[in-house]
């Protein structure tokens, strides 16, 4: 039996309006001074894929409408709610006031490895992803509840930020869904 790719209509995806009115996932994404609009667009696309509550675009991040964001987001910038903050710490303050646990995705002295990260059931998480060259700003790391590190086994010590977003969101959503089933 040959396998066949599904047609888009067979995927039964929700509309942007359905996305916005559906229950929250308990996950937010914070982009800390991301230089590339393509990386911002990719973060929108991954955030849409995993039904993330919102994206906080901070500092120098490009914002919609943007042809560069749209090229990699392919419309996800219309479904995922977003807002811009001049300072990442302002986004952190707001998210903390809303009950989010603030998590810098960064290699630090006390970072938790993603493979052992165990989200608490019912807790909301805001994952902060940093600049392509400098990572998450130290002031932002200091304002976080903890840091989360993606295990890596090769010679490189970092991943492209858009790849990191996809990995962390998949793992967090998967673990949170498993928690809710138990």
C-alpha positions as CSV (number, residue, x, y, z in Angstrom):
1,X,0.0,0.0,0.0
2,X,1.4,3.3,-1.0
3,X,1.2,6.2,1.3
4,X,-0.3,9.5,0.2
5,X,0.2,13.0,1.5
6,X,-2.9,14.6,2.9
7,X,-4.4,17.5,1.2
8,X,-4.6,20.8,3.2
9,X,-8.4,20.4,3.4
10,X,-7.9,17.0,5.0
11,X,-5.8,18.4,7.8
12,X,-8.9,20.0,9.5
13,X,-7.0,23.0,10.8
14,X,-8.9,25.7,12.7
15,X,-9.3,29.2,11.3
16,X,-7.5,32.2,12.7
17,X,-10.8,33.2,14.4
18,X,-11.2,29.8,15.9
19,X,-7.6,29.9,17.1
20,X,-8.1,33.2,18.9
21,X,-11.3,32.0,20.6
22,X,-10.1,28.5,21.6
23,X,-8.8,27.8,25.2
24,X,-5.4,29.0,26.1
25,X,-2.5,26.6,26.2
26,X,-0.7,28.2,29.2
27,X,2.4,28.9,27.1
28,X,3.7,32.3,25.9
29,X,6.8,33.0,23.7
30,X,9.0,36.0,24.4
31,X,11.5,37.0,21.7
32,X,14.4,39.0,23.2
33,X,15.9,41.3,20.5
34,X,15.8,38.9,17.6
35,X,17.5,40.5,14.6
36,X,16.1,38.5,11.7
37,X,12.5,39.0,10.7
38,X,12.6,35.5,9.2
39,X,13.4,34.1,12.6
40,X,10.5,36.1,14.0
41,X,8.2,34.7,11.3
42,X,9.4,31.2,12.0
43,X,8.6,31.7,15.7
44,X,5.0,32.8,14.7
45,X,4.7,29.7,12.6
46,X,5.9,27.3,15.4
47,X,3.7,29.2,17.9
48,X,0.7,28.7,15.8
49,X,1.5,25.0,15.2
50,X,1.6,24.4,19.0
51,X,-1.4,26.7,19.8
52,X,0.7,29.2,21.9
53,X,-1.3,31.9,23.8
54,X,0.8,34.9,22.5
55,X,4.1,36.2,21.4
56,X,5.9,39.2,23.0
57,X,8.2,40.8,20.5
58,X,10.8,42.8,22.4
59,X,13.4,45.4,21.6
60,X,14.7,45.3,18.0
61,X,12.3,42.5,16.9
62,X,10.5,43.2,13.7
63,X,6.7,43.4,14.0
64,X,3.9,42.6,11.7
65,X,3.0,43.7,9.1
66,X,6.2,42.7,7.5
67,X,6.9,40.9,4.2
68,X,9.9,39.2,5.8
69,X,7.8,37.9,8.7
70,X,5.0,36.8,6.4
71,X,7.4,34.9,4.2
72,X,8.3,32.4,7.0
73,X,5.1,32.8,9.1
74,X,2.9,32.1,6.1
75,X,0.0,33.8,7.8
76,X,0.6,32.7,11.4
77,X,1.1,36.4,12.4
78,X,-2.7,36.7,11.9
79,X,-3.7,33.9,14.2
80,X,-1.2,34.2,17.1
81,X,-1.8,37.3,19.3
82,X,1.3,39.5,19.7
83,X,2.4,42.7,21.3
84,X,5.6,44.7,21.2
85,X,7.6,45.9,24.2
86,X,10.6,48.2,24.1
87,X,12.2,46.3,26.9
88,X,12.0,42.6,27.5
89,X,11.9,43.2,31.2
90,X,8.6,45.0,30.7
91,X,7.1,41.9,29.0
92,X,8.4,39.8,31.9
93,X,6.7,42.1,34.5
94,X,3.4,41.8,32.6
95,X,3.6,38.0,32.2
96,X,4.6,37.6,35.9
97,X,1.5,39.6,36.9
98,X,-0.6,37.2,34.9
99,X,0.8,34.2,36.7
100,X,3.4,33.0,34.1
101,X,6.6,31.2,35.2
102,X,9.4,33.0,33.3
103,X,11.9,30.6,31.6
104,X,15.0,31.8,29.8
105,X,16.0,29.3,27.1
106,X,19.7,29.7,27.7
107,X,22.8,27.8,28.8
108,X,23.5,29.0,32.4
109,X,25.3,27.6,35.4
110,X,22.1,26.3,36.9
111,X,20.0,25.7,33.7
112,X,17.6,22.7,33.7
113,X,18.0,20.3,30.8
114,X,15.0,20.2,28.5
115,X,14.9,16.4,28.7
116,X,14.4,16.5,32.5
117,X,12.1,19.6,32.5
118,X,8.8,18.6,34.1
119,X,6.1,21.3,33.8
120,X,3.8,21.6,36.8
121,X,0.2,20.7,35.9
122,X,-1.9,23.9,35.7
123,X,1.1,26.2,35.7
124,X,1.6,28.7,32.8
125,X,5.1,29.2,31.2
126,X,6.6,32.0,29.2
127,X,9.7,30.9,27.3
128,X,12.2,33.5,26.4
129,X,14.4,33.1,23.3
130,X,17.4,35.3,22.8
131,X,19.3,37.2,20.2
132,X,21.0,35.2,17.4
133,X,24.5,36.3,18.5
134,X,24.3,37.1,22.2
135,X,21.4,34.9,23.4
136,X,19.1,36.0,26.2
137,X,20.3,39.2,27.8
138,X,21.8,38.6,31.3
139,X,19.3,41.1,32.8
140,X,16.5,39.0,31.4
141,X,18.1,35.8,32.7
142,X,18.3,37.4,36.1
143,X,14.6,38.3,36.0
144,X,13.6,34.7,35.0
145,X,12.4,32.1,37.4
146,X,14.9,29.6,35.9
147,X,16.8,28.8,32.7
148,X,16.1,25.8,30.4
149,X,18.8,24.3,28.2
150,X,18.4,22.2,25.1
151,X,20.9,19.3,25.3
152,X,23.4,19.3,22.5
153,X,26.0,16.6,21.7
154,X,28.0,17.9,18.7
155,X,30.7,20.6,18.4
156,X,28.4,23.6,18.2
157,X,27.1,25.2,21.4
158,X,24.0,26.8,20.0
159,X,21.0,26.3,17.7
160,X,19.4,28.8,15.4
161,X,16.7,30.6,17.5
162,X,13.9,29.5,15.2
163,X,15.0,25.8,15.6
164,X,15.2,26.3,19.4
165,X,11.7,27.7,19.5
166,X,10.3,24.6,17.7
167,X,12.2,22.2,19.9
168,X,11.2,23.8,23.2
169,X,7.6,24.3,22.2
170,X,7.2,20.8,21.0
171,X,8.7,19.4,24.2
172,X,6.7,21.7,26.5
173,X,3.4,21.1,24.8
174,X,4.0,17.3,24.7
175,X,4.9,17.2,28.4
176,X,2.0,19.5,29.4
177,X,-0.5,17.3,27.4
178,X,0.9,14.2,29.0
179,X,0.4,15.8,32.5
180,X,-3.2,16.6,31.7
181,X,-3.9,13.0,30.6
182,X,-2.6,11.5,33.9
